[in-house]
Amino acid sequence: MSYNYQESLNGEALSRYQCKLDLISCKECPYKLPAGVWQNNPCKWPDVQWGDVYSYLIDSPAVYTRESMKAFKSLEAHNFFISGWVQTVFHYLTEKGAPFILKADVKPSQRVNEDPHHHGLQLSEVCSHVAALLFKIEAAGRLGYTRKACTEEPCKWNADFVKKVLPDPISKIKFYKASTVLKAKSRKRNRTRKFTPANDNQKQQLLDSLKGCTTKPIVLCTFNGYSTDFHWTTPTVNTPKIPAALKDWYHP
């Protein structure tokens, strides 16, 4: 997002954006804040729980529905988070001490080697990248990083993300977790049963028993000596394909 984001708005859009700034008691556009005021310290993040994320995504104008949130692990936003595409989250505490302003860079859903998207306070609806940021903040609270004393561990976790996506041949890409592969290999499989091939006498006895059936199996038509039972016995009449010649109709 550009430094002059607020100046680029006009009319109703500018009024809506100013209302957002007033709600968080921020006198200046967050995109104009100097880099030194943004902190990397998950210990000071708000304790956002799953219910908060669910309510925000459902109540805000977005593509998320109650049905899609039931299978949230399949959402694109959740995949962004678990794939390490949400980069370091920084926060800024307003003059009144609440609420927080959080921002982070998120890799785009396509063209992953381009510059990440910068997400923080803006006028747009809730997109997958904003939701991915919320999933990371919720995970920090669930893992206890927001309640721990200020140590290197929460900051190190916050800064752990995919730096660059390198292409690989499809033969080298792992589509399954190591635990899943190990479980599949350890699974017991039914052994192939060994049997002795039948000799000629046994085959002949089988065919004779099939021939003795009231309704003969069609498979017998493929064996010599048994296929005659399936032939059409009525003699066929040779019907000419063209009309007979006039001389054939002459009977002196």
Protein Blocks (a to p, Z undefined) as FASTA:
>chain_A
ZZklmmmpghjlmmmmmmmmmmnopabdfklpcfklpccdfklpccddfklmmmmmmmpg
cfbdfklmmmmmlpmklmmmmnopaccddddddfkopacddddddddfbhklbccddddd
dfbdcdfklmmmmmmmmmmmmnopmmmccdfklmmmmmgccfbacdddfklpcfbdfklm
mmmmmpccddddddddddfklmmmmmmmmmmpmbacfklmmpghjlmmmpcfbdcddddf
bdcdfklmpcZZ
